[in-house]
């Protein structure tokens, strides 16, 4: 049996919200890593938690190099 659909809305319970954040953050980081490896993509992912803690992922070229390329992109 598959999982049921969940409503996409803020989780009121703080403990449940933190657990969900941790699990989904891990999944997001895993997908970012897979995308960078499989597609040879330069990738920078920045996530701030509700407490202000920073989580980041960058592919092999590094965060500064990717952010510089982003800022220099004329199509912004």
PDB file of N, H, CA, C and O in Angstrom:
ATOM      1  N   UNK A   1       0.828  -1.187   0.000  1.00  0.00           N
ATOM      2  CA  UNK A   1       0.000   0.000   0.000  1.00  0.00           C
ATOM      3  C   UNK A   1       0.863   1.237   0.000  1.00  0.00           C
ATOM      4  O   UNK A   1       1.879   1.294   0.693  1.00  0.00           O
ATOM      5  N   UNK A   2       0.462   2.234  -0.778  1.00  0.00           N
ATOM      6  H   UNK A   2      -0.364   2.188  -1.341  1.00  0.00           H
ATOM      7  CA  UNK A   2       1.204   3.482  -0.852  1.00  0.00           C
ATOM      8  C   UNK A   2       0.840   4.431   0.278  1.00  0.00           C
ATOM      9  O   UNK A   2      -0.119   4.216   1.021  1.00  0.00           O
ATOM     10  N   UNK A   3       1.605   5.445   0.379  1.00  0.00           N
ATOM     11  H   UNK A   3       2.384   5.620  -0.224  1.00  0.00           H
ATOM     12  CA  UNK A   3       1.339   6.459   1.399  1.00  0.00           C
ATOM     13  C   UNK A   3       0.217   7.376   0.929  1.00  0.00           C
ATOM     14  O   UNK A   3       0.038   7.594  -0.269  1.00  0.00           O
ATOM     15  N   UNK A   4      -0.522   7.899   1.871  1.00  0.00           N
ATOM     16  H   UNK A   4      -0.377   7.722   2.845  1.00  0.00           H
ATOM     17  CA  UNK A   4      -1.595   8.827   1.543  1.00  0.00           C
ATOM     18  C   UNK A   4      -1.047  10.223   1.318  1.00  0.00           C
ATOM     19  O   UNK A   4       0.079  10.525   1.712  1.00  0.00           O
ATOM     20  N   UNK A   5      -1.835  11.067   0.689  1.00  0.00           N
ATOM     21  H   UNK A   5      -2.750  10.821   0.369  1.00  0.00           H
ATOM     22  CA  UNK A   5      -1.429  12.447   0.458  1.00  0.00           C
ATOM     23  C   UNK A   5      -1.527  13.228   1.764  1.00  0.00           C
ATOM     24  O   UNK A   5      -2.396  12.979   2.599  1.00  0.00           O
ATOM     25  N   UNK A   6      -0.612  14.176   1.912  1.00  0.00           N
ATOM     26  H   UNK A   6       0.094  14.378   1.233  1.00  0.00           H
ATOM     27  CA  UNK A   6      -0.665  15.034   3.090  1.00  0.00           C
ATOM     28  C   UNK A   6      -0.986  16.452   2.642  1.00  0.00           C
ATOM     29  O   UNK A   6      -0.681  16.846   1.516  1.00  0.00           O
ATOM     30  N   UNK A   7      -1.596  17.199   3.525  1.00  0.00           N
ATOM     31  H   UNK A   7      -1.844  16.879   4.439  1.00  0.00           H
ATOM     32  CA  UNK A   7      -1.874  18.603   3.229  1.00  0.00           C
ATOM     33  C   UNK A   7      -0.570  19.390   3.386  1.00  0.00           C
ATOM     34  O   UNK A   7       0.139  19.238   4.380  1.00  0.00           O
ATOM     35  N   UNK A   8      -0.269  20.216   2.410  1.00  0.00           N
ATOM     36  H   UNK A   8      -0.845  20.339   1.602  1.00  0.00           H
ATOM     37  CA  UNK A   8       0.937  21.035   2.483  1.00  0.00           C
ATOM     38  C   UNK A   8       0.584  22.321   3.210  1.00  0.00           C
ATOM     39  O   UNK A   8       0.141  23.301   2.611  1.00  0.00           O
ATOM     40  N   UNK A   9       0.790  22.286   4.501  1.00  0.00           N
ATOM     41  H   UNK A   9       1.150  21.490   4.987  1.00  0.00           H
ATOM     42  CA  UNK A   9       0.545  23.445   5.351  1.00  0.00           C
ATOM     43  C   UNK A   9       1.499  23.371   6.527  1.00  0.00           C
ATOM     44  O   UNK A   9       2.103  22.330   6.785  1.00  0.00           O
ATOM     45  N   UNK A  10       1.632  24.474   7.233  1.00  0.00           N
ATOM     46  H   UNK A  10       1.141  25.320   7.023  1.00  0.00           H
ATOM     47  CA  UNK A  10       2.560  24.541   8.364  1.00  0.00           C
ATOM     48  C   UNK A  10       2.182  23.523   9.436  1.00  0.00           C
ATOM     49  O   UNK A  10       1.009  23.355   9.769  1.00  0.00           O
ATOM     50  N   UNK A  11       3.203  22.848   9.969  1.00  0.00           N
ATOM     51  H   UNK A  11       4.156  22.985   9.699  1.00  0.00           H
ATOM     52  CA  UNK A  11       2.986  21.876  11.036  1.00  0.00           C
ATOM     53  C   UNK A  11       3.021  22.635  12.363  1.00  0.00           C
ATOM     54  O   UNK A  11       4.014  23.287  12.686  1.00  0.00           O
ATOM     55  N   UNK A  12       1.941  22.546  13.122  1.00  0.00           N
ATOM     56  H   UNK A  12       1.135  22.017  12.860  1.00  0.00           H
ATOM     57  CA  UNK A  12       1.833  23.317  14.356  1.00  0.00           C
ATOM     58  C   UNK A  12       2.703  22.768  15.482  1.00  0.00           C
ATOM     59  O   UNK A  12       3.281  23.544  16.243  1.00  0.00           O
ATOM     60  N   UNK A  13       2.805  21.462  15.601  1.00  0.00           N
ATOM     61  H   UNK A  13       2.335  20.832  14.983  1.00  0.00           H
ATOM     62  CA  UNK A  13       3.585  20.850  16.671  1.00  0.00           C
ATOM     63  C   UNK A  13       5.077  21.058  16.386  1.00  0.00           C
ATOM     64  O   UNK A  13       5.581  20.642  15.343  1.00  0.00           O
ATOM     65  N   UNK A  14       5.772  21.705  17.322  1.00  0.00           N
ATOM     66  H   UNK A  14       5.362  22.043  18.170  1.00  0.00           H
ATOM     67  CA  UNK A  14       7.190  22.045  17.106  1.00  0.00           C
ATOM     68  C   UNK A  14       8.070  20.829  16.923  1.00  0.00           C
ATOM     69  O   UNK A  14       8.956  20.828  16.069  1.00  0.00           O
ATOM     70  N   UNK A  15       7.842  19.799  17.709  1.00  0.00           N
ATOM     71  H   UNK A  15       7.123  19.799  18.403  1.00  0.00           H
ATOM     72  CA  UNK A  15       8.660  18.587  17.605  1.00  0.00           C
ATOM     73  C   UNK A  15       8.454  17.918  16.258  1.00  0.00           C
ATOM     74  O   UNK A  15       9.422  17.545  15.595  1.00  0.00           O
ATOM     75  N   UNK A  16       7.209  17.763  15.849  1.00  0.00           N
ATOM     76  H   UNK A  16       6.422  18.066  16.387  1.00  0.00           H
ATOM     77  CA  UNK A  16       6.916  17.149  14.548  1.00  0.00           C
ATOM     78  C   UNK A  16       7.482  17.991  13.400  1.00  0.00           C
ATOM     79  O   UNK A  16       7.977  17.452  12.410  1.00  0.00           O
ATOM     80  N   UNK A  17       7.402  19.319  13.547  1.00  0.00           N
ATOM     81  H   UNK A  17       7.000  19.756  14.352  1.00  0.00           H
ATOM     82  CA  UNK A  17       7.918  20.207  12.500  1.00  0.00           C
ATOM     83  C   UNK A  17       9.432  20.035  12.369  1.00  0.00           C
ATOM     84  O   UNK A  17       9.952  19.993  11.254  1.00  0.00           O
ATOM     85  N   UNK A  18      10.144  19.935  13.492  1.00  0.00           N
ATOM     86  H   UNK A  18       9.722  19.969  14.398  1.00  0.00           H
ATOM     87  CA  UNK A  18      11.601  19.771  13.454  1.00  0.00           C
ATOM     88  C   UNK A  18      11.995  18.418  12.864  1.00  0.00           C
ATOM     89  O   UNK A  18      12.945  18.334  12.085  1.00  0.00           O
ATOM     90  N   UNK A  19      11.280  17.377  13.225  1.00  0.00           N
ATOM     91  H   UNK A  19      10.509  17.445  13.857  1.00  0.00           H
ATOM     92  CA  UNK A  19      11.560  16.042  12.684  1.00  0.00           C
ATOM     93  C   UNK A  19      11.328  16.028  11.174  1.00  0.00           C
ATOM     94  O   UNK A  19      12.135  15.484  10.421  1.00  0.00           O
ATOM     95  N   UNK A  20      10.228  16.627  10.740  1.00  0.00           N
ATOM     96  H   UNK A  20       9.572  17.069  11.352  1.00  0.00           H
ATOM     97  CA  UNK A  20       9.920  16.691   9.312  1.00  0.00           C
ATOM     98  C   UNK A  20      10.981  17.497   8.570  1.00  0.00           C
ATOM     99  O   UNK A  20      11.416  17.109   7.486  1.00  0.00           O
ATOM    100  N   UNK A  21      11.393  18.615   9.152  1.00  0.00           N
ATOM    101  H   UNK A  21      11.039  18.931  10.033  1.00  0.00           H
ATOM    102  CA  UNK A  21      12.437  19.442   8.532  1.00  0.00           C
ATOM    103  C   UNK A  21      13.720  18.639   8.358  1.00  0.00           C
ATOM    104  O   UNK A  21      14.327  18.660   7.287  1.00  0.00           O
ATOM    105  N   UNK A  22      14.132  17.941   9.394  1.00  0.00           N
ATOM    106  H   UNK A  22      13.639  17.924  10.265  1.00  0.00           H
ATOM    107  CA  UNK A  22      15.375  17.166   9.328  1.00  0.00           C
ATOM    108  C   UNK A  22      15.314  16.083   8.254  1.00  0.00           C
ATOM    109  O   UNK A  22      16.260  15.910   7.486  1.00  0.00           O
ATOM    110  N   UNK A  23      14.208  15.363   8.205  1.00  0.00           N
ATOM    111  H   UNK A  23      13.440  15.504   8.829  1.00  0.00           H
ATOM    112  CA  UNK A  23      14.068  14.287   7.218  1.00  0.00           C
ATOM    113  C   UNK A  23      14.024  14.840   5.800  1.00  0.00           C
ATOM    114  O   UNK A  23      14.692  14.319   4.907  1.00  0.00           O
ATOM    115  N   UNK A  24      13.244  15.889   5.591  1.00  0.00           N
ATOM    116  H   UNK A  24      12.702  16.313   6.316  1.00  0.00           H
ATOM    117  CA  UNK A  24      13.127  16.460   4.239  1.00  0.00           C
ATOM    118  C   UNK A  24      14.401  17.171   3.815  1.00  0.00           C
ATOM    119  O   UNK A  24      14.749  17.163   2.634  1.00  0.00           O
ATOM    120  N   UNK A  25      15.099  17.784   4.759  1.00  0.00           N
ATOM    121  H   UNK A  25      14.816  17.791   5.718  1.00  0.00           H
ATOM    122  CA  UNK A  25      16.381  18.410   4.442  1.00  0.00           C
ATOM    123  C   UNK A  25      17.358  17.345   3.960  1.00  0.00           C
ATOM    124  O   UNK A  25      18.077  17.550   2.982  1.00  0.00           O
ATOM    125  N   UNK A  26      17.381  16.216   4.646  1.00  0.00           N
ATOM    126  H   UNK A  26      16.797  16.049   5.440  1.00  0.00           H
ATOM    127  CA  UNK A  26      18.255  15.122   4.227  1.00  0.00           C
ATOM    128  C   UNK A  26      17.926  14.627   2.829  1.00  0.00           C
ATOM    129  O   UNK A  26      18.822  14.366   2.026  1.00  0.00           O
ATOM    130  N   UNK A  27      16.627  14.499   2.540  1.00  0.00           N
ATOM    131  H   UNK A  27      15.899  14.711   3.192  1.00  0.00           H
ATOM    132  CA  UNK A  27      16.199  14.072   1.209  1.00  0.00           C
ATOM    133  C   UNK A  27      16.552  15.085   0.142  1.00  0.00           C
ATOM    134  O   UNK A  27      16.951  14.718  -0.963  1.00  0.00           O
ATOM    135  N   UNK A  28      16.406  16.369   0.470  1.00  0.00           N
ATOM    136  H   UNK A  28      16.082  16.668   1.367  1.00  0.00           H
ATOM    137  CA  UNK A  28      16.737  17.433  -0.478  1.00  0.00           C
ATOM    138  C   UNK A  28      18.230  17.449  -0.770  1.00  0.00           C
ATOM    139  O   UNK A  28      18.637  17.611  -1.920  1.00  0.00           O
ATOM    140  N   UNK A  29      19.041  17.281   0.259  1.00  0.00           N
ATOM    141  H   UNK A  29      18.710  17.149   1.194  1.00  0.00           H
ATOM    142  CA  UNK A  29      20.500  17.240   0.077  1.00  0.00           C
ATOM    143  C   UNK A  29      20.897  16.033  -0.780  1.00  0.00           C
ATOM    144  O   UNK A  29      21.773  16.138  -1.638  1.00  0.00           O
ATOM    145  N   UNK A  30      20.253  14.898  -0.545  1.00  0.00           N
ATOM    146  H   UNK A  30      19.541  14.813   0.152  1.00  0.00           H
ATOM    147  CA  UNK A  30      20.552  13.697  -1.324  1.00  0.00           C
ATOM    148  C   UNK A  30      20.207  13.909  -2.792  1.00  0.00           C
ATOM    149  O   UNK A  30      20.985  13.535  -3.670  1.00  0.00           O
ATOM    150  N   UNK A  31      19.047  14.504  -3.069  1.00  0.00           N
ATOM    151  H   UNK A  31      18.415  14.807  -2.356  1.00  0.00           H
ATOM    152  CA  UNK A  31      18.646  14.771  -4.455  1.00  0.00           C
ATOM    153  C   UNK A  31      19.590  15.766  -5.116  1.00  0.00           C
ATOM    154  O   UNK A  31      19.915  15.619  -6.295  1.00  0.00           O
ATOM    155  N   UNK A  32      20.036  16.777  -4.372  1.00  0.00           N
ATOM    156  H   UNK A  32      19.773  16.896  -3.415  1.00  0.00           H
ATOM    157  CA  UNK A  32      20.973  17.753  -4.925  1.00  0.00           C
ATOM    158  C   UNK A  32      22.290  17.069  -5.298  1.00  0.00           C
ATOM    159  O   UNK A  32      22.843  17.315  -6.370  1.00  0.00           O
ATOM    160  N   UNK A  33      22.782  16.215  -4.409  1.00  0.00           N
ATOM    161  H   UNK A  33      22.332  16.016  -3.538  1.00  0.00           H
ATOM    162  CA  UNK A  33      24.024  15.482  -4.677  1.00  0.00           C
ATOM    163  C   UNK A  33      23.875  14.590  -5.914  1.00  0.00           C
ATOM    164  O   UNK A  33      24.769  14.536  -6.758  1.00  0.00           O
ATOM    165  N   UNK A  34      22.741  13.895  -6.012  1.00  0.00           N
ATOM    166  H   UNK A  34      22.015  13.939  -5.326  1.00  0.00           H
ATOM    167  CA  UNK A  34      22.494  13.019  -7.163  1.00  0.00           C
ATOM    168  C   UNK A  34      22.435  13.820  -8.458  1.00  0.00           C
ATOM    169  O   UNK A  34      22.996  13.398  -9.469  1.00  0.00           O
ATOM    170  N   UNK A  35      21.763  14.968  -8.440  1.00  0.00           N
ATOM    171  H   UNK A  35      21.308  15.310  -7.619  1.00  0.00           H
ATOM    172  CA  UNK A  35      21.660  15.812  -9.626  1.00  0.00           C
ATOM    173  C   UNK A  35      23.036  16.299 -10.067  1.00  0.00           C
ATOM    174  O   UNK A  35      23.351  16.296 -11.257  1.00  0.00           O
ATOM    175  N   UNK A  36      23.847  16.714  -9.107  1.00  0.00           N
ATOM    176  H   UNK A  36      23.591  16.716  -8.140  1.00  0.00           H
ATOM    177  CA  UNK A  36      25.186  17.195  -9.432  1.00  0.00           C
ATOM    178  C   UNK A  36      26.040  16.090 -10.045  1.00  0.00           C
ATOM    179  O   UNK A  36      26.791  16.340 -10.988  1.00  0.00           O
ATOM    180  N   UNK A  37      25.932  14.875  -9.520  1.00  0.00           N
ATOM    181  H   UNK A  37      25.322  14.672  -8.754  1.00  0.00           H
ATOM    182  CA  UNK A  37      26.746  13.768 -10.020  1.00  0.00           C
ATOM    183  C   UNK A  37      26.225  13.256 -11.360  1.00  0.00           C
ATOM    184  O   UNK A  37      26.991  13.129 -12.316  1.00  0.00           O
ATOM    185  N   UNK A  38      24.932  12.964 -11.435  1.00  0.00           N
ATOM    186  H   UNK A  38      24.310  13.067 -10.658  1.00  0.00           H
ATOM    187  CA  UNK A  38      24.375  12.351 -12.642  1.00  0.00           C
ATOM    188  C   UNK A  38      24.401  13.278 -13.854  1.00  0.00           C
ATOM    189  O   UNK A  38      24.644  12.832 -14.975  1.00  0.00           O
ATOM    190  N   UNK A  39      24.153  14.555 -13.631  1.00  0.00           N
ATOM    191  H   UNK A  39      23.956  14.917 -12.720  1.00  0.00           H
ATOM    192  CA  UNK A  39      24.033  15.500 -14.749  1.00  0.00           C
ATOM    193  C   UNK A  39      25.238  16.415 -14.888  1.00  0.00           C
ATOM    194  O   UNK A  39      25.235  17.316 -15.727  1.00  0.00           O
ATOM    195  N   UNK A  40      26.265  16.197 -14.079  1.00  0.00           N
ATOM    196  H   UNK A  40      26.267  15.465 -13.398  1.00  0.00           H
ATOM    197  CA  UNK A  40      27.466  17.026 -14.095  1.00  0.00           C
ATOM    198  C   UNK A  40      27.090  18.505 -13.998  1.00  0.00           C
ATOM    199  O   UNK A  40      27.609  19.340 -14.740  1.00  0.00           O
ATOM    200  N   UNK A  41      26.184  18.813 -13.075  1.00  0.00           N
ATOM    201  H   UNK A  41      25.763  18.135 -12.472  1.00  0.00           H
ATOM    202  CA  UNK A  41      25.693  20.177 -12.910  1.00  0.00           C
ATOM    203  C   UNK A  41      26.430  20.862 -11.774  1.00  0.00           C
ATOM    204  O   UNK A  41      26.777  20.231 -10.775  1.00  0.00           O
ATOM    205  N   UNK A  42      26.671  22.168 -11.933  1.00  0.00           N
ATOM    206  H   UNK A  42      26.389  22.681 -12.744  1.00  0.00           H
ATOM    207  CA  UNK A  42      27.178  22.975 -10.823  1.00  0.00           C
ATOM    208  C   UNK A  42      25.981  23.361  -9.982  1.00  0.00           C
ATOM    209  O   UNK A  42      25.009  23.923 -10.487  1.00  0.00           O
ATOM    210  N   UNK A  43      26.052  23.062  -8.718  1.00  0.00           N
ATOM    211  H   UNK A  43      26.841  22.605  -8.308  1.00  0.00           H
ATOM    212  CA  UNK A  43      24.883  23.216  -7.869  1.00  0.00           C
ATOM    213  C   UNK A  43      25.256  23.863  -6.545  1.00  0.00           C
ATOM    214  O   UNK A  43      26.279  23.527  -5.947  1.00  0.00           O
ATOM    215  N   UNK A  44      24.415  24.800  -6.086  1.00  0.00           N
ATOM    216  H   UNK A  44      23.585  25.073  -6.572  1.00  0.00           H
ATOM    217  CA  UNK A  44      24.562  25.403  -4.766  1.00  0.00           C
ATOM    218  C   UNK A  44      23.185  25.408  -4.124  1.00  0.00           C
ATOM    219  O   UNK A  44      22.228  25.937  -4.690  1.00  0.00           O
ATOM    220  N   UNK A  45      23.089  24.822  -2.951  1.00  0.00           N
ATOM    221  H   UNK A  45      23.866  24.392  -2.491  1.00  0.00           H
ATOM    222  CA  UNK A  45      21.826  24.755  -2.217  1.00  0.00           C
ATOM    223  C   UNK A  45      22.054  25.363  -0.843  1.00  0.00           C
ATOM    224  O   UNK A  45      22.964  24.956  -0.120  1.00  0.00           O
ATOM    225  N   UNK A  46      21.221  26.343  -0.482  1.00  0.00           N
ATOM    226  H   UNK A  46      20.481  26.673  -1.069  1.00  0.00           H
ATOM    227  CA  UNK A  46      21.326  27.009   0.810  1.00  0.00           C
ATOM    228  C   UNK A  46      19.980  26.900   1.503  1.00  0.00           C
ATOM    229  O   UNK A  46      18.952  27.261   0.931  1.00  0.00           O
ATOM    230  N   UNK A  47      19.982  26.397   2.744  1.00  0.00           N
ATOM    231  H   UNK A  47      20.817  26.104   3.209  1.00  0.00           H
ATOM    232  CA  UNK A  47      18.754  26.244   3.522  1.00  0.00           C
ATOM    233  C   UNK A  47      18.990  26.820   4.911  1.00  0.00           C
ATOM    234  O   UNK A  47      19.989  26.501   5.556  1.00  0.00           O
ATOM    235  N   UNK A  48      18.075  27.666   5.373  1.00  0.00           N
ATOM    236  H   UNK A  48      17.264  27.925   4.848  1.00  0.00           H
ATOM    237  CA  UNK A  48      18.107  28.163   6.737  1.00  0.00           C
ATOM    238  C   UNK A  48      16.940  27.541   7.490  1.00  0.00           C
ATOM    239  O   UNK A  48      15.811  27.547   7.000  1.00  0.00           O
ATOM    240  N   UNK A  49      17.201  27.007   8.669  1.00  0.00           N
ATOM    241  H   UNK A  49      18.119  27.001   9.068  1.00  0.00           H
ATOM    242  CA  UNK A  49      16.128  26.449   9.492  1.00  0.00           C
ATOM    243  C   UNK A  49      15.365  27.587  10.156  1.00  0.00           C
ATOM    244  O   UNK A  49      15.763  28.748  10.062  1.00  0.00           O
ATOM    245  N   UNK A  50      14.278  27.253  10.820  1.00  0.00           N
ATOM    246  H   UNK A  50      13.954  26.310  10.896  1.00  0.00           H
ATOM    247  CA  UNK A  50      13.473  28.271  11.497  1.00  0.00           C
ATOM    248  C   UNK A  50      14.245  28.896  12.665  1.00  0.00           C
ATOM    249  O   UNK A  50      13.908  29.992  13.114  1.00  0.00           O
ATOM    250  N   UNK A  51      15.272  28.206  13.152  1.00  0.00           N
ATOM    251  H   UNK A  51      15.546  27.317  12.787  1.00  0.00           H
ATOM    252  CA  UNK A  51      16.106  28.751  14.223  1.00  0.00           C
ATOM    253  C   UNK A  51      17.273  29.562  13.674  1.00  0.00           C
ATOM    254  O   UNK A  51      18.050  30.125  14.445  1.00  0.00           O
ATOM    255  N   UNK A  52      17.403  29.628  12.361  1.00  0.00           N
ATOM    256  H   UNK A  52      16.771  29.171  11.735  1.00  0.00           H
ATOM    257  CA  UNK A  52      18.465  30.412  11.740  1.00  0.00           C
ATOM    258  C   UNK A  52      19.723  29.640  11.419  1.00  0.00           C
ATOM    259  O   UNK A  52      20.706  30.225  10.964  1.00  0.00           O
ATOM    260  N   UNK A  53      19.714  28.337  11.646  1.00  0.00           N
ATOM    261  H   UNK A  53      18.915  27.863  12.016  1.00  0.00           H
ATOM    262  CA  UNK A  53      20.896  27.523  11.349  1.00  0.00           C
ATOM    263  C   UNK A  53      21.029  27.323   9.836  1.00  0.00           C
ATOM    264  O   UNK A  53      20.040  27.110   9.135  1.00  0.00           O
ATOM    265  N   UNK A  54      22.251  27.394   9.358  1.00  0.00           N
ATOM    266  H   UNK A  54      23.055  27.568   9.928  1.00  0.00           H
ATOM    267  CA  UNK A  54      22.539  27.291   7.930  1.00  0.00           C
ATOM    268  C   UNK A  54      22.923  25.866   7.560  1.00  0.00           C
ATOM    269  O   UNK A  54      23.725  25.232   8.247  1.00  0.00           O
ATOM    270  N   UNK A  55      22.347  25.368   6.472  1.00  0.00           N
ATOM    271  H   UNK A  55      21.696  25.883   5.914  1.00  0.00           H
ATOM    272  CA  UNK A  55      22.720  24.089   5.873  1.00  0.00           C
ATOM    273  C   UNK A  55      22.989  24.371   4.406  1.00  0.00           C
ATOM    274  O   UNK A  55      22.199  25.047   3.746  1.00  0.00           O
ATOM    275  N   UNK A  56      24.097  23.859   3.891  1.00  0.00           N
ATOM    276  H   UNK A  56      24.739  23.310   4.427  1.00  0.00           H
ATOM    277  CA  UNK A  56      24.396  24.119   2.489  1.00  0.00           C
ATOM    278  C   UNK A  56      25.015  22.899   1.821  1.00  0.00           C
ATOM    279  O   UNK A  56      25.558  22.007   2.473  1.00  0.00           O
ATOM    280  N   UNK A  57      24.912  22.896   0.509  1.00  0.00           N
ATOM    281  H   UNK A  57      24.471  23.620  -0.020  1.00  0.00           H
ATOM    282  CA  UNK A  57      25.526  21.862  -0.326  1.00  0.00           C
ATOM    283  C   UNK A  57      26.035  22.546  -1.572  1.00  0.00           C
ATOM    284  O   UNK A  57      25.342  23.378  -2.156  1.00  0.00           O
ATOM    285  N   UNK A  58      27.243  22.202  -1.985  1.00  0.00           N
ATOM    286  H   UNK A  58      27.806  21.526  -1.510  1.00  0.00           H
ATOM    287  CA  UNK A  58      27.764  22.695  -3.253  1.00  0.00           C
ATOM    288  C   UNK A  58      28.404  21.547  -4.007  1.00  0.00           C
ATOM    289  O   UNK A  58      28.939  20.609  -3.417  1.00  0.00           O
ATOM    290  N   UNK A  59      28.338  21.644  -5.305  1.00  0.00           N
ATOM    291  H   UNK A  59      27.904  22.407  -5.784  1.00  0.00           H
ATOM    292  CA  UNK A  59      29.026  20.655  -6.127  1.00  0.00           C
ATOM    293  C   UNK A  59      30.517  20.992  -6.137  1.00  0.00           C
ATOM    294  O   UNK A  59      30.962  21.854  -5.379  1.00  0.00           O
ATOM    295  N   UNK A  60      31.255  20.346  -6.954  1.00  0.00           N
ATOM    296  H   UNK A  60      30.893  19.646  -7.569  1.00  0.00           H
ATOM    297  CA  UNK A  60      32.716  20.405  -6.904  1.00  0.00           C
ATOM    298  C   UNK A  60      33.312  21.796  -7.111  1.00  0.00           C
ATOM    299  O   UNK A  60      34.420  22.051  -6.640  1.00  0.00           O
ATOM    300  N   UNK A  61      32.620  22.701  -7.794  1.00  0.00           N
ATOM    301  H   UNK A  61      31.719  22.494  -8.176  1.00  0.00           H
ATOM    302  CA  UNK A  61      33.231  23.997  -8.089  1.00  0.00           C
ATOM    303  C   UNK A  61      33.209  24.957  -6.904  1.00  0.00           C
ATOM    304  O   UNK A  61      33.942  25.946  -6.921  1.00  0.00           O
ATOM    305  N   UNK A  62      32.413  24.712  -5.897  1.00  0.00           N
ATOM    306  H   UNK A  62      31.817  23.908  -5.883  1.00  0.00           H
ATOM    307  CA  UNK A  62      32.419  25.540  -4.699  1.00  0.00           C
ATOM    308  C   UNK A  62      31.352  26.627  -4.693  1.00  0.00           C
ATOM    309  O   UNK A  62      30.915  27.097  -5.743  1.00  0.00           O
ATOM    310  N   UNK A  63      30.945  27.014  -3.495  1.00  0.00           N
ATOM    311  H   UNK A  63      31.300  26.632  -2.641  1.00  0.00           H
ATOM    312  CA  UNK A  63      29.865  27.975  -3.306  1.00  0.00           C
ATOM    313  C   UNK A  63      30.203  29.347  -3.886  1.00  0.00           C
ATOM    314  O   UNK A  63      29.382  29.933  -4.591  1.00  0.00           O
ATOM    315  N   UNK A  64      31.391  29.866  -3.604  1.00  0.00           N
ATOM    316  H   UNK A  64      32.059  29.389  -3.031  1.00  0.00           H
ATOM    317  CA  UNK A  64      31.751  31.203  -4.075  1.00  0.00           C
ATOM    318  C   UNK A  64      31.749  31.285  -5.589  1.00  0.00           C
ATOM    319  O   UNK A  64      31.253  32.260  -6.153  1.00  0.00           O
ATOM    320  N   UNK A  65      32.290  30.288  -6.250  1.00  0.00           N
ATOM    321  H   UNK A  65      32.693  29.496  -5.792  1.00  0.00           H
ATOM    322  CA  UNK A  65      32.341  30.287  -7.715  1.00  0.00           C
ATOM    323  C   UNK A  65      30.934  30.256  -8.311  1.00  0.00           C
ATOM    324  O   UNK A  65      30.652  30.956  -9.284  1.00  0.00           O
ATOM    325  N   UNK A  66      30.060  29.451  -7.729  1.00  0.00           N
ATOM    326  H   UNK A  66      30.289  28.882  -6.939  1.00  0.00           H
ATOM    327  CA  UNK A  66      28.686  29.347  -8.244  1.00  0.00           C
ATOM    328  C   UNK A  66      27.928  30.645  -7.999  1.00  0.00           C
ATOM    329  O   UNK A  66      27.197  31.105  -8.876  1.00  0.00           O
ATOM    330  N   UNK A  67      28.091  31.247  -6.813  1.00  0.00           N
ATOM    331  H   UNK A  67      28.685  30.873  -6.100  1.00  0.00           H
ATOM    332  CA  UNK A  67      27.410  32.511  -6.527  1.00  0.00           C
ATOM    333  C   UNK A  67      27.916  33.638  -7.425  1.00  0.00           C
ATOM    334  O   UNK A  67      27.129  34.486  -7.847  1.00  0.00           O
ATOM    335  N   UNK A  68      29.205  33.661  -7.720  1.00  0.00           N
ATOM    336  H   UNK A  68      29.844  32.972  -7.377  1.00  0.00           H
ATOM    337  CA  UNK A  68      29.741  34.663  -8.646  1.00  0.00           C
ATOM    338  C   UNK A  68      29.127  34.495 -10.035  1.00  0.00           C
ATOM    339  O   UNK A  68      28.742  35.478 -10.667  1.00  0.00           O
ATOM    340  N   UNK A  69      29.035  33.255 -10.508  1.00  0.00           N
ATOM    341  H   UNK A  69      29.347  32.456  -9.994  1.00  0.00           H
ATOM    342  CA  UNK A  69      28.414  33.009 -11.815  1.00  0.00           C
ATOM    343  C   UNK A  69      26.959  33.450 -11.820  1.00  0.00           C
ATOM    344  O   UNK A  69      26.476  33.995 -12.812  1.00  0.00           O
ATOM    345  N   UNK A  70      26.257  33.215 -10.712  1.00  0.00           N
ATOM    346  H   UNK A  70      26.649  32.771  -9.906  1.00  0.00           H
ATOM    347  CA  UNK A  70      24.852  33.607 -10.597  1.00  0.00           C
ATOM    348  C   UNK A  70      24.713  35.132 -10.653  1.00  0.00           C
ATOM    349  O   UNK A  70      23.827  35.651 -11.332  1.00  0.00           O
ATOM    350  N   UNK A  71      25.578  35.837  -9.950  1.00  0.00           N
ATOM    351  H   UNK A  71      26.298  35.415  -9.398  1.00  0.00           H
ATOM    352  CA  UNK A  71      25.506  37.303  -9.920  1.00  0.00           C
ATOM    353  C   UNK A  71      25.887  37.929 -11.252  1.00  0.00           C
ATOM    354  O   UNK A  71      25.400  39.007 -11.592  1.00  0.00           O
ATOM    355  N   UNK A  72      26.747  37.268 -12.002  1.00  0.00           N
ATOM    356  H   UNK A  72      27.142  36.392 -11.726  1.00  0.00           H
ATOM    357  CA  UNK A  72      27.179  37.795 -13.295  1.00  0.00           C
ATOM    358  C   UNK A  72      26.229  37.449 -14.439  1.00  0.00           C
ATOM    359  O   UNK A  72      26.405  37.938 -15.555  1.00  0.00           O
ATOM    360  N   UNK A  73      25.233  36.621 -14.178  1.00  0.00           N
ATOM    361  H   UNK A  73      25.090  36.224 -13.271  1.00  0.00           H
ATOM    362  CA  UNK A  73      24.297  36.197 -15.214  1.00  0.00           C
ATOM    363  C   UNK A  73      23.427  37.385 -15.638  1.00  0.00           C
ATOM    364  O   UNK A  73      22.694  37.934 -14.815  1.00  0.00           O
ATOM    365  N   UNK A  74      23.499  37.790 -16.919  1.00  0.00           N
ATOM    366  H   UNK A  74      24.094  37.345 -17.587  1.00  0.00           H
ATOM    367  CA  UNK A  74      22.719  38.944 -17.365  1.00  0.00           C
ATOM    368  C   UNK A  74      21.216  38.677 -17.495  1.00  0.00           C
ATOM    369  O   UNK A  74      20.446  39.619 -17.680  1.00  0.00           O
ATOM    370  N   UNK A  75      20.789  37.435 -17.403  1.00  0.00           N
ATOM    371  H   UNK A  75      21.415  36.669 -17.252  1.00  0.00           H
ATOM    372  CA  UNK A  75      19.386  37.093 -17.605  1.00  0.00           C
ATOM    373  C   UNK A  75      18.586  37.107 -16.305  1.00  0.00           C
ATOM    374  O   UNK A  75      17.494  36.540 -16.264  1.00  0.00           O
ATOM    375  N   UNK A  76      19.085  37.729 -15.250  1.00  0.00           N
ATOM    376  H   UNK A  76      19.972  38.189 -15.283  1.00  0.00           H
ATOM    377  CA  UNK A  76      18.375  37.755 -13.978  1.00  0.00           C
ATOM    378  C   UNK A  76      17.203  38.640 -14.090  1.00  0.00           C
ATOM    379  O   UNK A  76      16.460  38.806 -13.122  1.00  0.00           O
TER     380      UNK A  76
END
